[in-house]
Amino acid sequence: MTRTRRRERAWRLGALIAIVVAVACAGTGCTVIPVTGPLTVNEAGSGDPLSKPFHRMIALPPDKTWNEEQTIRGLQAAMAAYADDPTVLPQYLTPEARAKWNASGPVTVVDDAFEVVPPPQSDDLGPVEKVMLKGRWVARINEDDSYAPTEGQWDDYTVELVKSQGGGYLVRSLPNGLLLTNSDVARAYRPTNLYYVNGNSPNTLVVDRVRLRLKPTETYAQTILERLLKSPTAALQGAVTTSFPSGTKVQSIRSGEDRVVINLSGPLDPLDLSAEDSLRAQIRYSLNKNEIAKGRVIEIQVDGESYSVDRPDSDDDWLDATSDTAYYISEGAVHYMSKDGPAGSVPGPAGEEREGFHDFALSKDGGYVAARTSTGISVAAVTQSGRWQEVMQGELTAPTWHRDGSLWTYDRTNAALLRYDPMSGKGPQRISSPKLTGLDVTRLRIARDGVRVAITTGQNTVQIGALTGGAAGIMLGNVHALTTIEGGTSIIDVAWGDDEHLLVLVKSKAGQVLNEINVGDGEVEGVPLKEPLVSVAAVNDRVLAEAKTDKSNQIMELSQDRQSWTTKIESGANTPLFPLG
């Protein structure tokens, strides 16, 4: 038996099992069966190494014995199965509803325990019954596959039912789009990191977080690469590019014990290697960061001809490995910090005690330090010959460095985003930021990828934007809310950890909360606190904080498991910081 026929036989057997289980569960509205997708021969016993196991929803058509609630729940199950089998859901609809209803648009995600509320018994609605669904709104999955968490009650979803001639009910009217439960999404979708090329720095990648629906007809690796060929989400539009020419297609993906072979087709020229490195990097990180093909050689072909080979031990700086050298401030002077504690002051005036300087920030390589004063922002080179020089004046937010060596701030008086390049010899440049108009901007923090920007507005809102347009017409756009905390609370500090996680320190009457938020999908992980904190700094897995104790302020470090804090400097130190972020 050939390899292809064995694979088809395994797939058909899985489909037959699905049918048998579905029949056995008749009357419940749906069943869930495990499906891992098409099997490859060399991994048939343990599953496809290029895929991820998941459960497929098998929905049943409406039954003439079902009441209103059973019909609604069967309808919702048919929505959960719609992407795999679009034939069941129309069976719940009247001809009029089938003509009007459309599955496209954002996916509404609600809590599993949603309630089906029938109309009051006293209502004389004639042949039409209006049934309302109520519950907690969890998220929205947009058409670009971005995941947006939502909060609050969900109680505006109404379905009109009519009696079917054969018994039971049919749906006469319902809102467009799919309605899924949180469990539906957890079962069939996977959080996925895609990697695109930085539009302002072509030798670096930027992560784009999406929710991809797993498909029984293709491997997860193929699902990832098919999505990578499309545009990034709205959050990164205009800020990143791709190395894949328009029209590129994924023809096949094969795997062996130590090699993954990806065959592409389209306008890629195997003799033109100008985009080879970035294309290879996009594929490598998009697969490996999602635990697919990790540790294997990735061979990229174009129409069956070898184009590029990526080896597991290849070393590069596509994700910009930032130094984790830590610094702190003592009496206005910048000091180095070792893994165990103080390590001495930096050279030159930046390492000398000085009053009136605060909100320090370090450039990418630690070569420049910036600080805010009562009149503006001053900069000094971290050398013996360096000197403090005021480069921007006004009521400014704390300075933040870009990876290209420029310094940024927001002029609160004139509502202007400012960029200063120490190497240009010119004054600050005003950068277009139309989405900030009318907002009370209190902080700016540029991520180490040089694209995303965290913006706090007022005391309780964090927004995320992106630097778009390239060097010729750079602007701050794509601004959208990341989180808004309740009234009576205030944001104390924010700090980038890595390129997709932002630490947000919040104070309320009940105490403090430190949250790590994935800016791509809004997922939040709380960090336990030992003492009240004044400020935080982070790079990758390393987190430092200034803690306020009864005796003095201390520098503390968070453990790798994110469960405990260790004191690194007991007194005489404040404001820990890392380069960038």
Buried (B, 14 or more C-beta within 10 A) or exposed (E): EEEEEBBBEBBEEBEEEBEEBBEEBEEBBBBBBEBBBBBBEBBEEEBBBBBBEBBBBBBBBBBEEBEBEBBBBBBBBBBBBBBBEEEBBBBBBBEEBBEEBEEEEBBBBBBEEBEBBBBEEEEEEEEEBBBBBBBBBBBBBBEBBBBBBBEEEBBEBEBBBBEBEEEBBBBBBBBEBBBBBBBBBBBBBBBBBBBBBBBBBEEBBBBBBBBBBBBBEBBBBBBBBBBBBEEBBBBBBBBBBBBBEEEBEBEEBBBEEEEBBBBBBBEBEBEEEEBBBBBBBBBBBBBBBBEBBEEBBBBBBBEEEEBBBBEEEEEEEBBBEBEEBBBBBBEBBBBBBEEEEBBEBBBBBBBBEBEEBBBBBBBBBBBBBBBBBEEBBBBBBBBEEBEBEEBBEBEBBBBBBBBBBBBBBBBBEEBBBBBBBBEEEEEBBEBBBEBBEEBEBBBBBBBBBBBBBBBBBEBBBBBBBBBBBEEEEBBBBBBBEBBEBEEEBBBBBBBBBBBBBBBBBBBBEEEBBBBBBBBBBBBEEEBEBBBBBBBBBBBBEBBBBBBBBEEEBBBBBBEEEBEEBEBBBBEBBBBBBBBBB
